[in-house]
Amino acid sequence: MLCTCLELFGVGHFQWGTIGSFPAQWLKVRLDSLEVVDLDPANLEDIVECYLRLVLRLGVLPRLIVPMESLVLDITRMLQNNGTAIGQHVTLVPTAVSADVPNNPAVDHDQLKVFFTLKD
């Protein structure tokens, strides 16, 4: 009996951005590279990698796009319950990358960290 194990490595990142003409900011997952390790014959490895990249970029990753506003659950009510006086509408603006926030968004310690600036 022949047993074949497929090793697959992928590298990606998160990025801010808009989608089409929508002005809202979205958190998007991007694929940087994909590698299938030692699949014989070599041209089969290239075909499988190409197919997997296509499936991920066109089928899987677009479904992982999240609007920034939905990352914070009812921020207005939470702030009002804690005694912070704010208006009826709060705008979430992605915090610019700086010395205080070197990576935004960031994946660290098995957590997705997104930093916002609240504008009343």
ABEGO torsion letter per residue (X at the ends): XBBBBBBBBBBBBBBBEBBEABABBBBBBBBABBBBBGBOBAAAAAAAAAAAAAAAAAAAAAAABBBAAAABBGAAAAAAAAGBBBBABBBBBBBBBBAABABOBBBBGGBBBBBBBBBX
